[in-house]
Amino acid sequence: MPVPPAPDLIIVNARVWTAGARASDADAVAVAGDRILAVGARAEVERLRSPAAEIVDAGGRFLMPGFGDAHVHLMTGGAQLDQVDLRDAPSPAEFARRIGERARQSGPGEWVLGGNWDEHAWPGAPLPTRDIVDAVAPDTPVFVHRYDEHMSLANSVALRLAGVTGATPDPPGGAILRDGQGRPTGLLKDAAQRLAASVIPPADAARRARTLRRALAYLAAHGVTSVQDMGPDPDDVAVYAEAAERGQLTARIRAVPLERALAEQLAGGAPGPSAAPGTPFFRVGGAKGFADGSLGSSTALFFEPYSDAPGWRGLLSDEMQPLDRMRDRLVAIDRAGEQLCIHAIGDRAVSMVLDLFADVARANGPRDRRFRVEHSQHLVPADFERYAALGVIASVQPCHAIDDGRWAEPRIGAERARTAFAFRSFLDHGVRLAFGTDWPVAPIDPLRTVYAAVTRATLDGRRPGGWVPGQKVSVAEALEAYTRGSAHAEFAEREKGTIAAGMLADLVLLSDDPFRVAAEDLRRLTVELTLVGGKIVHRRP
């Protein structure tokens, strides 16, 4: 009879939440190598103890599976940690001051990047324009994005380098905002952002590696043990692969390439990325596409006009034009065995994506394909049943709900708001949820995300009872969407997302039990310990 391996680490005196189908009264977990060896009562688990095993006393704290963020932009988030931060700038003057300060610190040819600005923090003030940036950075190119990344501001230097003038036409799926004389204001929406982004000097490999290390440490401090990186730059994917080969990753990364690039690769005869085995820490698979823009930038595509902009319904992504070509690409990608993960925010965009998914399934026949609609923010009521019938996963970011809830109703009206960020309706229709943050669009903090899903209390404090409170979910449902749900969304539920013998030892110890604290205190919980593959990657002092 084979002798079971001796544990390398045993966590005792914990309140263990396994995320399993049954409730657990376990208070100890043993880890051998990168896997969970045993889960159960302390006396039972400690019988496996060896002299070399490290013992961690959890002090009665809450132990759970590591958080899996189903939708991030990893290197953008990592870079943002070292770029100009405008998210909490309370006025256009402070917005400009911070940009000017960063410009003075920049070397020759260096761009001021980052941003994450939110004009809703400036009541009554207009959108920023290049004029306020030109005054503080007359010689330094500036390109700073709105926090939803669907609109950015370029100053005159950046516009000149990009060749954008009053005569430049709007690209398909994008818009160049102009003043009364037809001159660019510096604001670029959706596909128009590429005009400036394309001339930004790329980071070299060493700089990318530093950004990755910074991002990984940040993830570990927040208990995030797995991420699904949507549409990363191929050069970033190369950095991930090298770090994985060197054993330097402290979070598991799934890179999801952009669908248009993947379709070209497949058309050239190359196999899909999922054909490669990957490693326990890094793999490439799936395809990320876009159907529309965002609500904050008024580019999300709706059936009916915006309530505050009669006649305007949003923008259809350039990828979706023409629709037949998008359909052909998705059919080819699905035929290669890759998962489709399509960004759709407005109700018409969501409905169009569901139509495409139905066409793909009809063309290629039945299989476990796990279609995903990234964001899934606004739906017409009939489409909840279509999600369920097609087995579509709603990959959602609850922090967007408490953010958009401050200002969304004047933009879309009360009736459409009833099915906005409709987490409860999804679950009631049997639709699987996968939680994420869209970092750096929203903070990477999972506990803030759980708070958002459970309370729906808007960031401005004006709706403490929750925006559309009927769409709240329970603490258990939120945690499951962040663990089992996100693992299922990447076909990894047999490896992670629950605490059980044989599963990967990706664990998080919280300062308190989220089931026992008041809902408003969920965001105040802290991550005390993070383990990935049985190794401690973060320990709170």
C-alpha positions in Angstrom: 0.0 0.0 0.0 1.6 3.4 -1.0 2.6 5.7 1.8 0.9 9.1 1.6 3.2 12.0 1.2 4.1 13.9 4.3 2.7 17.5 4.5 5.0 20.4 4.0 2.6 22.8 5.7 -0.4 22.5 7.9 -2.9 25.3 8.7 -4.7 24.8 12.0 -7.3 26.7 14.0 -9.0 28.1 10.9 -12.6 28.5 9.9 -12.4 26.6 6.6 -14.8 27.5 3.8 -14.3 25.0 1.1 -16.6 26.5 -1.6 -17.8 22.9 -2.0 -21.4 21.8 -2.5 -21.7 20.8 1.2 -21.1 22.9 4.3 -17.8 22.1 6.1 -16.9 22.1 9.8 -13.2 21.7 9.0 -10.6 23.7 10.9 -7.4 22.4 9.4 -5.8 21.9 6.0 -2.6 20.0 5.1 -0.5 20.8 2.0 2.0 18.6 0.3 4.0 20.1 -2.5 1.6 22.3 -4.5 -1.5 20.3 -3.7 -4.0 20.0 -0.8 -3.3 16.7 1.0 -6.2 16.7 3.5 -9.0 18.9 4.9 -10.8 18.2 8.1 -10.7 18.4 11.9 -7.4 19.5 13.5 -6.8 16.3 15.4 -7.3 14.3 12.2 -5.1 16.4 10.0 -2.3 16.7 12.6 -1.9 13.0 12.6 -0.3 13.5 9.2 2.3 15.9 10.7 6.0 15.3 10.0 8.9 17.0 11.8 9.6 19.1 8.7 6.1 20.4 8.3 5.5 24.1 8.9 2.5 24.8 11.2 0.5 28.0 10.6 -1.9 28.9 13.4 -4.8 30.8 11.7 -6.0 32.2 15.0 -9.6 31.4 14.2 -9.6 33.4 11.0 -11.4 32.5 7.7 -9.6 30.3 5.3 -10.9 30.0 1.7 -9.8 29.2 -1.8 -7.7 31.9 -3.5 -9.6 34.5 -5.4 -9.6 34.0 -9.2 -10.1 37.3 -11.1 -11.9 36.3 -14.4 -11.2 39.6 -16.2 -8.1 41.8 -15.8 -5.6 43.7 -17.9 -2.6 42.6 -15.9 0.3 44.6 -17.4 -1.9 47.8 -17.8 -2.7 47.5 -14.1 0.9 46.8 -13.2 2.1 49.8 -15.2 -0.6 52.0 -13.7 1.0 51.5 -10.3 4.0 53.5 -11.5 2.1 56.0 -13.8 0.2 59.2 -13.1 -2.9 58.4 -11.1 -5.9 60.6 -11.7 -8.7 58.5 -10.4 -9.2 60.6 -7.2 -8.4 63.9 -8.8 -11.2 66.1 -7.4 -11.1 68.8 -10.0 -9.8 69.6 -13.5 -7.2 71.8 -11.9 -5.8 68.9 -9.8 -6.1 66.7 -12.9 -3.8 69.1 -14.8 -1.5 69.7 -11.8 -0.7 66.0 -11.5 0.0 65.6 -15.2 2.3 68.7 -15.1 4.2 67.3 -12.2 4.7 64.0 -13.9 5.8 65.8 -17.1 8.5 67.7 -15.3 9.9 64.3 -14.0 9.9 62.8 -17.5 13.0 62.4 -19.6 13.3 63.4 -23.2 10.9 61.5 -25.5 9.1 59.9 -22.5 5.3 60.0 -22.5 3.1 60.7 -19.6 0.7 57.7 -19.4 -1.8 56.2 -17.1 -4.7 58.3 -15.9 -7.8 56.4 -14.8 -9.6 59.7 -14.6 -13.3 60.1 -13.8 -15.0 63.3 -14.8 -18.0 62.4 -12.5 -15.8 63.5 -9.6 -16.0 67.1 -11.0 -19.7 68.1 -10.7 -20.7 70.6 -13.2 -17.3 70.6 -15.0 -17.0 69.7 -18.6 -14.9 66.9 -20.0 -11.1 67.7 -20.0 -9.5 68.8 -23.2 -6.0 69.1 -24.5 -6.0 72.8 -23.6 -5.7 72.2 -19.9 -2.9 69.7 -20.5 -1.0 71.8 -23.0 -0.7 74.5 -20.4 1.2 72.2 -18.0 2.9 69.9 -20.5 3.6 72.0 -23.7 6.6 69.8 -24.8 5.8 66.3 -23.4 3.4 63.9 -25.1 0.5 63.0 -22.8 -2.0 60.2 -23.3 -4.2 59.5 -20.3 -7.2 57.2 -20.3 -10.6 57.5 -18.6 -11.0 54.8 -16.0 -13.2 52.6 -18.3 -10.4 52.7 -21.0 -12.9 53.6 -23.7 -12.0 57.2 -23.9 -8.6 58.9 -23.5 -7.2 62.4 -23.6 -4.2 63.3 -25.8 -2.4 66.7 -25.6 -1.3 68.6 -28.7 2.1 67.0 -28.7 0.6 63.5 -28.7 -1.9 64.5 -31.4 0.9 65.9 -33.6 3.0 62.7 -33.2 -0.1 60.6 -34.1 -0.9 62.8 -37.1 -4.4 63.6 -35.8 -5.8 66.9 -37.2 -9.2 68.4 -38.0 -9.1 66.6 -41.3 -8.6 63.1 -39.8 -11.8 61.1 -40.2 -13.3 59.1 -37.4 -12.1 55.5 -37.7 -14.8 52.7 -37.7 -15.9 52.0 -34.2 -14.3 55.2 -32.8 -14.8 58.9 -32.5 -12.5 62.0 -32.5 -14.2 64.6 -30.4 -14.0 68.1 -32.0 -14.7 71.7 -30.9 -17.0 74.2 -32.6 -14.3 74.9 -35.3 -13.8 71.2 -36.0 -10.5 70.9 -34.3 -9.7 67.8 -32.2 -10.3 68.5 -28.5 -7.8 65.7 -27.6 -10.6 63.3 -26.5 -10.5 60.0 -28.4 -13.2 57.3 -28.0 -12.8 53.6 -28.5 -11.1 52.7 -31.8 -9.9 56.3 -32.2 -7.6 55.8 -29.2 -5.4 53.6 -31.3 -4.3 56.6 -33.4 -2.3 57.9 -30.4 -1.5 54.5 -28.8 0.1 53.3 -31.9 2.9 55.9 -31.7 3.8 55.4 -28.0 7.3 53.8 -27.8 6.9 50.2 -26.6 8.4 49.1 -23.3 11.5 46.9 -23.5 11.6 43.4 -22.0 13.3 44.5 -18.9 10.7 47.2 -18.2 7.9 44.7 -18.8 9.5 42.2 -16.4 9.6 44.9 -13.7 6.0 45.8 -14.3 5.0 42.1 -14.0 6.9 41.7 -10.7 5.1 44.8 -9.4 1.7 43.5 -10.5 2.3 40.0 -9.0 3.2 41.5 -5.6 0.0 43.6 -5.7 -2.1 40.6 -6.6 -0.7 38.5 -3.7 -1.3 41.3 -1.2 -5.0 41.2 -2.2 -5.4 37.4 -2.2 -5.7 37.0 -5.9 -4.1 33.7 -6.9 -5.3 33.4 -10.5 -6.1 36.0 -13.2 -7.5 35.8 -16.7 -5.7 38.5 -18.7 -7.9 39.7 -21.5 -6.3 40.7 -24.8 -2.7 41.1 -23.6 0.1 42.5 -25.8 2.0 39.6 -27.4 5.2 41.0 -25.9 3.6 40.8 -22.5 2.7 37.2 -23.2 6.3 36.5 -23.9 7.3 38.0 -20.5 4.7 35.8 -18.8 6.1 32.7 -20.5 9.7 33.5 -19.5 8.7 34.2 -15.9 6.8 30.9 -15.8 9.8 29.0 -17.1 12.0 30.6 -14.4 9.5 29.8 -11.7 8.9 33.4 -10.9 5.1 33.6 -11.2 3.2 34.0 -7.9 -0.2 34.0 -9.5 -1.6 31.7 -12.2 -2.1 33.5 -15.5 -4.4 32.6 -18.4 -3.7 34.9 -21.3 -6.6 35.3 -23.7 -5.5 36.7 -27.1 -7.5 39.1 -29.2 -9.9 37.3 -31.5 -8.9 39.1 -34.7 -5.2 38.3 -34.3 -6.1 34.7 -33.4 -8.3 34.3 -36.5 -5.4 35.5 -38.7 -3.1 33.0 -36.9 -5.6 30.2 -37.5 -6.1 31.2 -41.2 -2.3 30.8 -41.7 -2.5 27.2 -40.6 -1.2 27.5 -37.1 -3.0 25.6 -34.3 -5.0 27.4 -31.6 -3.1 28.3 -28.4 -5.1 25.8 -26.3 -3.3 23.1 -28.2 -0.2 23.9 -26.3 -0.1 22.2 -22.9 0.9 25.3 -20.9 2.1 25.0 -17.3 0.4 25.0 -13.9 1.2 28.7 -13.7 0.8 29.9 -17.3 -1.3 29.1 -20.3 -2.7 30.8 -23.4 -6.3 30.1 -24.6 -9.5 31.5 -25.8 -10.2 34.6 -27.7 -11.2 38.1 -26.6 -13.4 40.2 -28.8 -15.4 43.5 -28.7 -18.9 44.3 -29.6 -19.2 47.9 -28.3 -17.7 50.5 -26.0 -18.7 51.6 -22.4 -21.6 53.3 -20.7 -19.4 55.9 -19.2 -18.1 57.0 -22.6 -21.6 56.7 -24.1 -20.3 54.2 -26.6 -22.1 51.1 -25.2 -24.6 50.1 -27.9 -28.3 50.1 -27.0 -31.6 49.3 -28.8 -33.1 52.6 -27.7 -31.4 56.0 -27.6 -29.6 57.3 -24.5 -32.0 59.1 -22.2 -29.6 62.1 -22.0 -28.7 62.1 -25.7 -31.8 61.6 -28.0 -30.9 59.9 -31.2 -27.6 58.5 -29.9 -27.5 54.7 -29.4 -23.7 54.1 -29.0 -21.1 52.6 -31.2 -20.7 49.2 -32.7 -17.1 48.0 -32.5 -15.1 48.0 -35.6 -14.5 44.3 -35.1 -18.3 43.8 -35.7 -18.2 45.6 -39.0 -19.1 43.9 -41.2 -21.0 41.4 -39.0 -20.6 38.5 -41.5 -16.8 38.7 -41.2 -17.0 38.7 -37.4 -19.2 35.7 -37.6 -16.8 33.8 -39.9 -13.9 34.6 -37.5 -15.8 33.3 -34.5 -16.9 30.2 -36.2 -13.3 29.4 -37.2 -12.0 30.2 -33.7 -14.6 27.9 -32.1 -13.9 25.2 -34.6 -10.3 25.3 -33.4 -11.5 24.5 -29.9 -11.0 28.0 -28.5 -13.4 29.7 -26.0 -15.1 32.9 -27.1 -15.0 35.8 -24.6 -16.7 38.8 -26.1 -17.0 42.3 -24.5 -20.6 43.5 -24.6 -22.1 46.2 -22.4 -25.2 47.8 -24.1 -28.3 45.6 -24.4 -28.2 45.6 -28.2 -24.5 44.6 -28.2 -25.2 41.8 -25.8 -28.1 40.6 -27.9 -26.0 40.7 -31.1 -23.3 38.6 -29.4 -25.9 36.0 -28.3 -27.0 35.8 -31.9 -23.4 35.2 -33.0 -23.0 32.5 -30.3 -26.1 30.7 -31.5 -24.8 30.9 -35.1 -21.4 29.5 -34.0 -23.0 26.6 -32.1 -25.2 25.8 -35.0 -22.3 25.8 -37.4 -19.9 23.7 -35.3 -22.3 21.4 -33.4 -22.6 20.6 -29.7 -19.6 20.6 -27.3 -18.6 22.1 -23.9 -17.6 25.5 -25.2 -18.6 27.8 -22.3 -19.3 31.0 -24.3 -18.6 34.2 -22.2 -20.0 37.7 -22.4 -17.5 39.9 -20.8 -19.2 42.6 -18.6 -22.8 41.6 -19.5 -23.9 44.9 -18.0 -27.3 45.8 -19.7 -29.8 43.2 -21.0 -33.3 43.2 -22.4 -35.3 40.8 -20.1 -35.7 38.1 -22.8 -32.0 37.6 -23.1 -31.5 36.1 -19.6 -33.2 32.9 -20.9 -30.9 33.0 -24.0 -27.8 33.0 -21.7 -29.1 29.9 -19.9 -30.1 28.1 -23.1 -26.8 28.7 -24.8 -24.8 28.0 -21.6 -23.3 31.5 -21.7 -21.2 32.6 -18.7 -21.7 36.1 -17.4 -18.3 37.4 -16.7 -19.1 40.4 -14.5 -17.4 43.1 -12.4 -19.6 44.2 -9.5 -17.4 47.2 -8.7 -18.6 48.7 -12.0 -22.2 48.6 -10.6 -21.5 50.7 -7.5 -19.5 53.1 -9.7 -21.9 53.4 -12.6 -24.9 53.5 -10.2 -24.0 57.0 -9.3 -24.9 58.4 -12.7 -26.4 55.7 -14.9 -30.1 56.3 -14.5 -30.1 59.8 -16.1 -28.2 58.2 -19.0 -30.4 55.1 -19.6 -33.6 55.7 -17.6 -35.1 53.8 -14.7 -36.6 51.0 -16.8 -33.3 49.9 -18.3 -31.6 50.2 -14.9 -33.8 47.4 -13.6 -31.8 44.9 -15.6 -28.4 46.6 -15.3 -25.6 44.6 -13.6 -28.4 42.0 -13.0 -26.5 39.5 -10.9 -29.6 38.2 -9.1 -31.5 37.7 -12.4 -28.6 35.8 -13.9 -28.5 33.4 -11.0 -32.3 33.0 -10.9 -32.2 32.0 -14.6 -29.5 29.4 -13.9 -26.7 31.4 -15.5 -23.2 31.0 -14.1 -21.4 34.1 -12.8 -17.6 34.6 -12.9 -16.5 37.6 -10.9 -13.6 39.9 -11.8 -12.6 43.5 -11.6 -11.4 44.6 -15.1 -8.3 45.9 -13.2 -7.1 48.7 -13.5 -10.6 49.9 -14.6 -11.7 49.0 -11.0 -9.5 48.1 -8.0 -8.2 44.6 -7.9 -9.4 44.1 -4.3 -11.8 41.1 -4.2 -13.2 42.1 -0.9 -14.4 45.4 -2.3 -15.9 43.4 -5.2 -17.8 41.1 -2.8 -19.0 44.2 -0.9 -20.2 45.7 -4.2 -22.2 42.5 -5.2 -23.7 42.1 -1.7 -24.7 45.7 -1.0 -24.8 47.5 -4.4 -24.2 50.7 -2.3 -23.0 53.4 -4.7 -19.6 55.0 -4.2 -21.1 58.4 -3.6 -22.9 57.2 -0.5 -26.3 58.3 -1.9 -27.7 54.8 -2.2 -26.6 52.9 1.0 -29.5 50.5 0.5 -28.2 49.6 -2.9 -28.7 50.7 -6.5 -31.5 48.3 -7.8 -31.4 46.4 -4.6 -33.3 43.5 -6.1 -30.2 42.5 -7.9 -28.1 41.9 -4.8 -26.5 38.5 -4.2 -25.6 36.7 -0.9 -22.1 36.5 0.5 -21.9 32.8 -0.4 -23.0 33.5 -4.0 -20.4 36.3 -4.3 -17.6 34.1 -3.0 -18.5 31.2 -5.2 -18.5 33.4 -8.3 -15.0 34.6 -7.3 -13.7 31.0 -6.7 -15.6 28.1 -8.3 -17.2 30.5 -10.9 -14.0 32.0 -12.2 -12.4 28.6 -12.3 -15.3 27.1 -14.3 -15.1 30.1 -16.7 -11.5 28.9 -17.7 -12.2 25.2 -17.6 -10.1 24.8 -14.4 -12.7 23.8 -11.9 -11.0 20.4 -11.4 -7.8 22.1 -10.4 -8.8 25.1 -8.3 -11.6 27.1 -6.9 -12.4 24.8 -4.0 -10.6 23.4 -0.9 -10.5 19.6 -1.3 -7.8 16.9 -1.3 -6.0 16.9 -4.6 -6.8 20.4 -5.6 -4.1 23.1 -6.0 -3.1 24.6 -2.7 -4.1 28.2 -3.6 -5.5 29.6 -0.3 -6.3 32.9 1.3 -6.6 33.7 5.0 -8.9 36.6 5.8 -8.9 38.8 8.9 -12.5 37.9 9.7 -15.4 35.7 8.6 -17.3 37.4 5.8 -20.4 35.5 6.8 -20.3 37.0 10.3 -19.6 40.6 9.7 -22.1 43.3 8.7 -22.4 43.7 4.9 -21.0 47.3 5.0 -17.8 45.9 6.7 -17.0 43.4 4.0 -14.7 45.9 2.2 -12.8 46.4 5.5 -11.6 42.8 5.7 -7.9 42.3 5.0 -5.9 39.5 3.5 -3.6 38.0 6.2 -2.0 35.3 4.2 -1.9 34.2 0.6 -0.6 30.8 -0.6 -0.1 29.8 -4.2 0.9 26.3 -5.0 1.5 25.6 -1.3 4.0 28.5 -1.0 3.3 31.6 1.1 3.5 34.6 -1.3 2.1 37.2 1.0 2.0 37.5 4.8 0.5 40.6 6.4 2.9 42.0 9.0 
